Amino acid sequence: MDKRSTHYGDVAKWIEKVIDSCETYQQTFAVKKLIGNFRKQLMNKTPDKYWRKYQYEVIWPLDAMLAAKRQSFIEKF
């Protein structure tokens, strides 16, 4: 079994792939929880870096990507 990287950049890329793979609106709820868990992990691990760097460069782009994916599902109806 391969060892998965726990670097925040690798995790963010993996979450992006999960967002891209969503095929239904309901699946986006699981991704929202995934982003929330990732946010909590970053806040607990390095709270000083979180507010200076991770919130703006990692979390907000993931939230925006998820919002765009959800909007694409809404527009289909």
C-alpha positions as CSV (number, residue, x, y, z in Angstrom):
1,M,0.0,0.0,0.0
2,D,1.3,3.4,-0.9
3,K,2.0,6.0,1.8
4,R,-0.1,9.1,1.2
5,S,1.4,12.5,1.6
6,T,0.1,14.6,4.4
7,H,1.6,17.9,3.1
8,Y,-1.1,20.5,2.9
9,G,-0.6,21.1,-0.8
10,D,-1.0,17.5,-1.7
11,V,-4.1,17.2,0.4
12,A,-5.5,20.4,-1.3
13,K,-4.9,18.9,-4.7
14,W,-6.6,15.7,-3.7
15,I,-9.6,17.6,-2.5
16,E,-9.7,19.4,-5.8
17,K,-9.8,16.1,-7.6
18,V,-12.7,15.0,-5.3
19,I,-14.6,18.2,-6.2
20,D,-14.0,17.6,-9.9
21,S,-15.3,14.0,-9.6
22,C,-18.6,15.0,-8.0
23,E,-21.5,13.9,-10.2
24,T,-24.5,15.0,-8.0
25,Y,-25.3,17.9,-5.8
26,Q,-25.6,15.6,-2.9
27,Q,-22.0,14.5,-3.2
28,T,-20.9,18.1,-2.7
29,F,-22.1,17.9,0.9
30,A,-19.5,15.3,1.7
31,V,-16.8,17.5,0.1
32,K,-17.9,20.4,2.3
33,K,-17.3,18.3,5.3
34,L,-14.0,17.2,3.9
35,I,-12.9,20.8,3.5
36,G,-14.1,21.6,7.1
37,N,-12.1,18.7,8.5
38,F,-9.0,19.9,6.5
39,R,-9.6,23.4,7.8
40,K,-9.7,22.1,11.4
41,Q,-6.6,20.0,10.9
42,L,-4.6,23.1,9.6
43,M,-5.9,25.3,12.4
44,N,-4.9,22.7,15.1
45,K,-1.5,21.9,13.5
46,T,-0.3,25.4,12.8
47,P,-2.7,28.1,14.0
48,D,-0.3,31.0,13.4
49,K,0.3,30.0,9.7
50,Y,-3.4,29.2,9.2
51,W,-4.6,32.8,9.5
52,R,-1.6,34.3,7.7
53,K,-1.4,31.8,4.8
54,Y,-3.6,28.7,4.6
55,Q,-7.0,30.5,5.0
56,Y,-6.3,32.7,1.9
57,E,-4.2,30.4,-0.3
58,V,-5.7,27.0,0.4
59,I,-9.1,27.0,2.0
60,W,-10.8,29.9,0.3
61,P,-9.9,28.6,-3.2
62,L,-11.3,25.2,-2.3
63,D,-14.5,26.8,-1.1
64,A,-14.8,28.8,-4.3
65,M,-14.2,25.7,-6.4
66,L,-16.9,23.8,-4.5
67,A,-19.3,26.8,-4.9
68,A,-18.7,26.8,-8.6
69,K,-19.3,23.1,-8.8
70,R,-22.6,23.5,-6.9
71,Q,-23.6,26.3,-9.2
72,S,-23.0,24.1,-12.2
73,F,-25.5,21.6,-10.8
74,I,-28.1,24.2,-10.1
75,E,-27.8,25.6,-13.7
76,K,-28.4,22.2,-15.1
77,F,-32.0,22.2,-13.7
